[in-house]
Amino acid sequence: MSDTSQNADKYEAAVSTSEQVAEFEDTHKGFVGQLQHILHVNPSFVPLIVLVSAIVIFGLLLGSKFFSPFALTLILQQVQIVGIVAAAQSIVILTAGIDLSVGAIMVFSSVIMGQFTFRYGIPVPIAIACGLAVGTAIGALNGWLVARVKLPPFIVTLGMWQIVLATNFLYSANETIRSQDIEKNAPLLQLFGSKFNVGGAVFTVGVVFMLCLIFVLAYVLRHTAWGRHVYAVGDDPEAAELSGVNVKKTLIQVYALAGLICAFAGWALIGRIGSVSPTSGQLANIESITAVVIGGISLFGGRGSILGTLFGALIVGVFTLGLRLLGADAQWTFLLIGILIIAAVATDQWIRKVSG
Amino acid sequence: MEPILKGRNLVKRYGRVTALDHCDFDLMPGEILGVIGDNGAGKSTLIKAVSGAVIPDEGEVWLNGEPVNFISPIDAREAGIETVYQTLAMSPALSIADNIFMGREIRKAGFMGKWLRQLDRSAMERFARDKLSELGLMTIQNINQAVETLSGGQRQGVAVARAAAFGSKVIILDEPTAALGVKESRKVLELIQDVKSRGIPIILISHNMPHVFEVSDRIHIHRLGKRLTMIDPKDHSMSDAVAYMTGAKEPEQMVAA
């Protein structure tokens, strides 16, 4: 067997010669233990269960008013921006960080796309590319401050939030670009808002983009080396470094990617609200963190699945629409979401308490 | 015989503290070299200096007679030096297979691997399972279980298996039995012998004298940031070694280094 350790490329030769392999040894731990194990392996199960039960309950209470392709896809439209931003937030939180500047990056990117087009007359595709580039650059700067200067992510992004938001207001002079102008002169900016109909279900490009983004990220995080490195960095950065992961590079890439995704969210925001408004999207920070936490991603990093984030965002959307259709006070939504947040973190703690 | 890994005049200072004070180091091919020393003697710094985890302020390191300048553990790994750190350097939430391949993942062949950069999960799992079986770690339940669900001894076993699987020139074990029970320590010592029998030299840093004396071919005694002496465990008692380590006794003469 010494040749296998010398030459890792020929490992398959060893496979055929060894008959015995380490085998799965089934131990019965009772229902609760098994449930804990299942949730440990698939952390997005909890939000999925909550999501499905919420849809079923509201469906039973409201009937076809809620349980229609139109209403269900309306939820998707309402959560698309939060969903995209929460995807960015997810990858940052997976590295045990947090990004408080997501909302500011989103708004600033949308303002750049709008102002570059209308103030300087730059062709729309280039203006959009500039917006995406600025978002990425701000994200990369966050990442550089976190990874190289070793400042806590909370502080870095808290500062960046103020800086970007202030720059956004100064640069835009608090000016809104009207929807009609965009529609007439630069319809590409509203691309993400264009709708199409599939048998009563209304989708927008933004919704499709959000879903694709989540699935691509889920693939990347689960099936590529880079994705595994993101988890390892969040789990234990020192261990990751010692086992050969370039922690700093990974962190900078994660924050830069988060910035890019936020810039796309900015583009989608123009499609959603029609206009370019420097005062929009102020709640994106807190809503994205809410979606991530309800989605079961651990704030301590390294645990959770981005699909959970999608479910988390959808849970918020289902509650909001369902309670509104029931005629309940909007405060009930916030109250329930507050409970969900605490319950989600409690579940996370329970799952982490693994004994075997 | 030329040492496979050689350090000369290594110096490392942390502020006003000199952790390595013109220290020499030799590892011969095929041997198990024990490294002992009192707390704070600089054992860990020495090992980190030859494995790339710290960059020495002065001095040189040779691998196989070639001068090397590792600036990160990744460099040392690429040169064939694998280290099992005291902290094990594993990501608790990730699976055994993920941990074994961390930083050197196998990608699928063809389009999926080249363009979509998809990992070859089944090949990695097969390889990991095979390595664990080879080292007799049969009680691992499932290659996809998270490392945090393993016992201390199993984790140590996985870390040693990882080093043994990829370390082609030198394997360094930092306190491999410190956190283990009697049975588990025995298992790890067997693993060490197993790895040695394949001709790979091992550096064993430990506080546990019986373990060091049992498996080592030579023992490097570290004191006050430098190599005090080399002893042969067959000619010296453990109390001699402890006396040298603590400065209670001066070594008479150096064994051929």
Interface residues (C-beta under 8 A of the other chain):
Chain A: M1 S2 T4 S5 Q6 A8 Y11 E12 A14 V15 S18 Q20 V21 A22 E23 F24 E25 T27 H40 V41 Y219 H223 T224 A225 W226 R228 H229 Y231 A232 D235 D236 E238 A239 A240 E241 L242 S243 G244 V245 N246 G302 R303 V354 S355 G356
Chain B: A53 P73 I74 R77 T83 Y85 T87 L88 A89 M90 S91 P92 A93 L94 D98 N99 M102 G103 R104 E105 R107 L116 R117 Q118 L119 R121 A123 R126 F127 R129 D130 L132 S133 E134 L137 M138 T139 I140 Q141 N142 I143 N144 A146 E148 T149 S151 A164 A165 F166 G167 S168 R198 G199 I200
